[in-house]
Amino acid sequence: MKFERNAGILLHPTSLPSKYGIGDLGDDAFKFIDFLEKAGQKLWQVFPLGPTGYGDSPYQCFSAFAGNPNLISPDKLKDDNLLSENDLLHIPPHNPKSIDYGEVIEYKKSLLKKSFNNFKHHQNKFDNEFNKFCKDNRKWLDDFAFFMAAKEAHGGIVWKDWDEGLVLRKKKSLDEWKQKLSEEINFQKFVQFIFFRQWHKVKEYANKKGIKIIGDMPIFIAYDSADLWANKQLFTVDESGKLETVAGVPPDYFSPTGQLWGNPLYRWKEMEKDDFQWMRNRFEQLFTMVDIVRIDHFRGFEAFWEIPGDAPTAETGKWVKAPGNKLFKSIKKYLGDVPILAEDLGVITPPVEKLRDDFEFPGMKILQFAFGTNMETKFLPHNYIPNCVVLTGAHDNDTTRAYFEKAKLEKDSDIYDHVQKYLNYFGNDIVYELIRAAYASVANIVIVPMQDILNLGGEARMNFPGRLGGNWMWRFTWDQITSELHLKYLGLTKLYERPPEPKKAEEIKSEV
């Protein structure tokens, strides 16, 4: 699919300001959309919106279909009379620029339980809407709600360590536990109902402002997920949950033993039997939530690094072909020519490029990777093609300011010298000049992380790959946005035609 020349901002909803310790789908989300509109931005990119597990990463979720309960706005629950003013009097103190997930999760859960009790007493108000939601989403919702209820009943442990009958999904055990957990199952369905109710109002508001939302789809699912528990035949595990093979990437310059992700792989031959029904359902669900889908680790749809399930590192893996061409033909057949972006970073082979280009998926360019003798020249703006997405940096990198500040101090590096010469800029605001270069390029899509919009340092980094804890915590505050900031970016969008201004009737006539 061809994309119009546009610009946008990367910001996960958890990073929004909020008095409840984590960004949510309340008034601040709508305020951020207003800022995007004033700044001439037509795109809002987010990370995966699913329910996060251990480590709080949006790339390791309990479901590839469900929404994150922590994003539910208590204020919107109050507006729906599901919470009272008194329920919101005692908000735990928090750092407005960081998220304490342990505290937030428990606090949000307590509010959602109160909301559920009120929902049961006033269910008539929501009956039709709730029943329709459950019916429309039963393909994933029933399994997910059961999974989360069972996880709660087992103290939050991984599903493979549950009651054996549940692990093996024996009918008798499933029936018994379903009856036993009926209240908690209904609670989980209620939470999802509320999440999607709030999220769709945010999306609708953005769309009315002419802003499209870019969502993110991790290629693999989490081991501890409803998706795996309910569909083991589609993934590389046995009935008891033992991993046969797992995902990762091979050794490289940055990692001599490779990266062992530990996610189960797909049994592609099994998936092909029904023309990739599960994967099509996944795409279909995501396109109800967002306007454009970014596929993380796109190269895994052409070939994936298969590692034995008991391997201590990724070194013993091997490349295995994936049926990406068949899959995307199936998606196009059933869903149409849907807008997809391909995260094609890392070691990309000609077959991966062909798969991307055959379906006209825009690839990614990262400006932080462009400069210096040992970097990749394909990321330099003069080498771009229109059908691509350029970003200053990504969530796994440091902020752009911090990255180049460190480069400036490295005696054996020519990164900073190169970027100065390339931009013909020798001042102190290298971030803005890089953003300007991105806007000026032929790339149809420019996305700038909010941290770079605000010109923040390393304190605002989102994620440190391989580090346990301390990730996905950053938030901004409204006082960081000056009264002139939107004008700065509105000026860039107009100067570099993102999007191009429609021609007036008299201009068209004069050209005929």
Secondary structure, DSSP 8 states (H G I E B T S, - for coil): ----SEEEEE--GGGS--TTSS--SSHHHHHHHHHHHHTT--EEE----S-B-TT--TTSBS-SS---GGG--HHHHHHTTSS-TGGGS------TTB--HHHHHHHHHHHHHHHHHHHHHTHHHHHHHHHHHHHHTHHHHHHHHHHHHHHHHTTT--GGGS-HHHHTT-HHHHHHHHHHTHHHHHHHHHHHHHHHHHHHHHHHHHHHTT-EEEEEEESS--SSSHHHHH-GGGBTB-TT--BSEEEEE---SS-TT-EEEEEE-B-HHHHHTTTSHHHHHHHHHHHHH-SEEEEETGGGGTEEEEEETT-SSSTT-EEEE--HHHHHHHHHHHH-S--EEE---SS--HHHHHHHHHTT--EEEEGGGSSSTTS-GGGSGGG--SSEEEES--TTS--HHHHHHHHHH-TT--HHHHHHHHHT--SS-HHHHHHHHHHHSS-SEEEEEHHHHTT--GGG----TT--SS-S-B---GGGS-TTHHHHHHHHHHHTTSS-----HHHHHHH-
